[in-house]
Amino acid sequence: MNFEYTHHKSDDIHQFTLQGDLIEKGQAVQMLYEIERFIEKKENKFILDLTALRYMNSTGLNILINVLTKSRKAGGDLAIFGLTPKVSELLVITKLDTIFNIVSSREEAIKKLTNNL
């Protein structure tokens, strides 16, 4: 039940790589705090790399929705890529695959955020 993330910024886009299992809000408190601080500084474009995210339940999904909502309210957006079959299925079942910008690579995510905003 471990969850970790790494962060780096490239140009004006914040990129987070999620690893492990995201099943409790407490696991992502620090990440959400960082995202809020970036948004306060008018930095509102985010990419989530889910390649190493093994499992996510509805609580984890709520965390992704939280990031999406905060970024869009601030005039930015979120792109995600690297969905495992289980995470992809969860998004399809909840019909959130139509809400999120799901792309196939980091490069495509950068392009999406650069061209759409």
Phi and psi in degrees as a GROMACS rama.xvg file:
@    title "Ramachandran Plot"
@    xaxis  label "Phi"
@    yaxis  label "Psi"
@TYPE xy
-100.861  149.346  ASN-2
-140.437  133.567  PHE-3
-139.198  160.239  GLU-4
-146.446  154.584  TYR-5
-123.99  156.696  THR-6
-135.07  140.916  HIS-7
-150.457  157.01  HIS-8
-113.92  132.793  LYS-9
-127.265  119.236  SER-10
56.0793  -120.24  ASP-11
-109.964  22.7293  ASP-12
-116.549  128.121  ILE-13
-90.7615  127.357  HIS-14
-116.27  126.648  GLN-15
-117.341  132.403  PHE-16
-107.317  119.292  THR-17
-98.8287  139.012  LEU-18
-136.072  142.235  GLN-19
99.4943  -141.227  GLY-20
-119.834  124.499  ASP-21
-107.312  97.3745  LEU-22
-131.609  -4.36682  ILE-23
-136.361  139.782  GLU-24
-60.3417  -34.7633  LYS-25
-58.9393  -25.605  GLY-26
-68.3372  -27.0008  GLN-27
-111.573  11.0517  ALA-28
-57.7567  -45.2308  VAL-29
-65.0176  -41.5329  GLN-30
-62.8195  -45.3315  MET-31
-63.1201  -37.2992  LEU-32
-61.6216  -46.5463  TYR-33
-60.3645  -43.318  GLU-34
-62.1383  -41.7853  ILE-35
-61.7992  -40.6007  GLU-36
-64.7828  -40.2466  ARG-37
-63.3799  -43.2216  PHE-38
-63.2643  -38.3053  ILE-39
-60.3234  -28.2434  GLU-40
-92.4817  15.2931  LYS-41
65.6265  26.3466  LYS-42
-104.573  103.647  GLU-43
-126.49  17.1312  ASN-44
-110.432  127.49  LYS-45
-134.797  144.597  PHE-46
-123.123  134.34  ILE-47
-114.449  119.747  LEU-48
-93.5408  111.912  ASP-49
-102.017  12.3612  LEU-50
-53.2637  -41.3464  THR-51
-99.2241  10.5028  ALA-52
-84.9859  107.479  LEU-53
-72.7373  -41.5385  ARG-54
-150.166  147.559  TYR-55
-148.092  132.699  MET-56
-102.25  -165.833  ASN-57
-63.9222  -30.9981  SER-58
-67.0532  -42.6237  THR-59
-62.7966  -39.7028  GLY-60
-62.2011  -39.9646  LEU-61
-61.7523  -34.9348  ASN-62
-65.4019  -42.7463  ILE-63
-62.8587  -41.7575  LEU-64
-61.4404  -39.8731  ILE-65
-59.5761  -46.3835  ASN-66
-63.294  -44.6334  VAL-67
-59.551  -48.4782  LEU-68
-62.1786  -46.9352  THR-69
-62.6838  -43.0925  LYS-70
-67.2368  -42.5122  SER-71
-69.3886  -37.7805  ARG-72
-61.3297  -30.1976  LYS-73
-88.2497  6.77012  ALA-74
87.6128  9.50547  GLY-75
-109.37  -152.103  GLY-76
-163.433  175.141  ASP-77
-132.841  137.891  LEU-78
-125.19  140.361  ALA-79
-125.192  149.743  ILE-80
-150.192  168.933  PHE-81
78.9265  31.6186  GLY-82
-69.4782  131.429  LEU-83
-75.4887  163.412  THR-84
-55.6026  -39.0562  PRO-85
-66.9439  -43.1849  LYS-86
-68.3598  -41.2506  VAL-87
-59.979  -43.7954  SER-88
-61.4473  -41.0558  GLU-89
-61.2895  -42.0326  LEU-90
-67.1866  -37.9005  LEU-91
-67.9099  -45.6571  VAL-92
-59.375  -39.653  ILE-93
-87.0917  -0.628011  THR-94
63.3251  16.9122  LYS-95
-80.1098  -8.87242  LEU-96
-64.0949  -18.6514  ASP-97
-87.7348  -12.8013  THR-98
-97.2829  -41.7392  ILE-99
-79.4212  150.567  PHE-100
-83.5175  95.2666  ASN-101
-98.9651  121.72  ILE-102
-125.539  172.615  VAL-103
-94.6525  -13.1754  SER-104
-155.01  166.907  SER-105
-61.5717  -41.6961  ARG-106
-61.2002  -43.2134  GLU-107
-66.4221  -35.7158  GLU-108
-64.5595  -43.9085  ALA-109
-62.0874  -44.8193  ILE-110
-60.2938  -44.3765  LYS-111
-60.5588  -46.1939  LYS-112
-72.7961  -30.3941  LEU-113
-75.863  -39.4073  THR-114
-83.4622  -28.3518  ASN-115
-89.9376  -13.0881  ASN-116
